[in-house]
Amino acid sequence: MNERVYLKGPVESLDPYGPDGYQVTEFVDKEPTRQISVFGEEWVSSLDAYHPLAGMTLGDQPLPPGWRPEDEDDDVEFLSQEEFEEYWAEAMRRRGSTE
């Protein structure tokens, strides 16, 4: 069975005048598979390869060998799969409303 981990943490905008935000990432077997970055009203999903505020929209770094949840910084929050899916659904809704 695939091990899934969902993390939410702060992210800085690539635009020095843009808002900082947060990102929500799904890891399956320690590899990032889906990600949402939120900068104010701008929601960016990993369905697009690049965004001016986020850069690459899906991190390319897996969770390190021997990773443990207690190794995360205090500003990282663990989410349930249901919580992640709610973020993903909202990102998809917003993506659809701009096409």
N, C-alpha and C positions, 0 to 999 in steps of 0.2 A: 504494500500500500504506500502511496506517495505521502511523504511528510509535508504538510503545508504550514507556513508561518506567515502571519500578516503583521506588518509593522507600520506605524505612523510616526513621522518625525519631521522636524523643521527642515526647510530647504531655502536656499538663497536664490534670488532671481539673478539671471545673467545680466539683466539690465540694471546698471548702477542706480537708476532712478525708479526702477520698478519695485513693486511690493515684494517682500519676502513672503513665504508661505509655508506650506507643509506638503509632504508627499506620503502616499499610502502605497505600500508595495506588497505584492504577493510573491512568496518564495515557495517553489515546489522542489523538494529534495535539495534545498539550499540554493537553487538557481532562481534569479528573478524572472517572473513570467508575465506579470501585468503590473502596471504602475499608473497612479494618478497623481499629478502635481497640481496644487491649487494655489493661485496667486490672486488674492482678492476675488473678483468675479470671474477670473479666467481659469477654467478647468482644462487641463491638458492630459490626454491619455496616451498610453504607450502604443495605441493604434497608429499614431503618426510617428515617424522616425525622429523628427527634430521640431523644436519650437523655440522662438527667440528668447522667451523667458526661462525655459527649462533646459535648453540644449538637447542632448540626447534624452529621449522621453522614457527610456527604460535603462536603468543602471546595468552595467555589464559585470559587476562584481558579485560573485556568489557570497553567501555567508561563509566565513572562514572555517577551515577544519577545526573541529573541537568547539565550535560556537555553542554558547549556552545563553539562554534568555537573560540570566543574571549579569551577563557581560555588557548588556546594552546600557547606554547613558540614561540618566533620569528623564531626559526630554523625549525619549522614545516610548511610545505607547504600543501595547500589544492589542490587536483587534481579533475578534472572532471572524470566521468565514462569513457569517451573516452580515456583520458590520462592513467588511470589505465589499461584499456584493452590493450593499446599499450605496457605497461610494461609487462603485463601478457603474451601477445603474444611473446614478445622477450624472456622471461624466458622459455616459452614452446619450442620455436625454439632452444634455447641453450641446453635445457634438451634433446631434441630429437637428437641433433647432437653429444651427448656424449654417447648415448645408443648403 
